[in-house]
Structures are given as C-alpha cells and as structure tokens.
Amino acid sequence: MKEDQLREDQRREALSRKELEASGEETLPPPVAPRLDEPAPRTEEQVRVEQPVRAEPKIDSKVLLESAGLVMIETDHSKAPPPAQAEEPQHLGRPRRERQKPVAQDEPLQQVETTRK
C-alpha cells in the first residue's frame, strides 16, 4: 500500500514538473542567507598576497636522463658545417620544344557549318 502511494506521489511530481517546463517558468532555489560565523569574502588582492609562493622543484635534466640510462647530446651550431647549397637538378632527356604563341587576329570571326543539309 505504501509503495502505491509513493508511486502516485512521484507521478504527480513528474507531471507538475512537466507543466512548469511547458509554461516556461523557472523555479529558483530559495536565496541562501549569509552565515554570521563565516568571514567576509576576500578580494583578489588579499588572496594573491596571502598565498605562499611555491618553490618549484628543480629538475636536473642530465641527472634524470642518466638515471634512465640515456645520454643527452647537444650539437654546437658554431662547429656544425653550413648547409650545402641546393644544386639545380640536371635535366634528363631532350629539351622541350618552344611553341609559337598564337597570333592575334583582327578580322571578325565567321561561323562555319560542318554538317551537310
């Protein structure tokens, strides 16, 4: 009997929620009164000043790599040879033939029929 009553209450609550959503009304939670025993909210400046500066742990990359069995090798750019000049590739086969550019025609165009009548 109690389960039937509980289900009926849940069904009614769901229907009332659907009606509220359909009507476009939003229900807001009741405003929370500020507690008197809590301190006032801090400003950004107070928060910045009060936060202690955390010292980041110093990580020696060479020691870390050596412990993993690796060796760091750096290239000294002053000792490295300059990059080789890019040579033009050698053209293989015969050269392309130069085509004549079309001559501009000043005379009017004529339509020519190619089918028999």
Beta strands, then each sheet from edge to edge (+ up, - down):
end
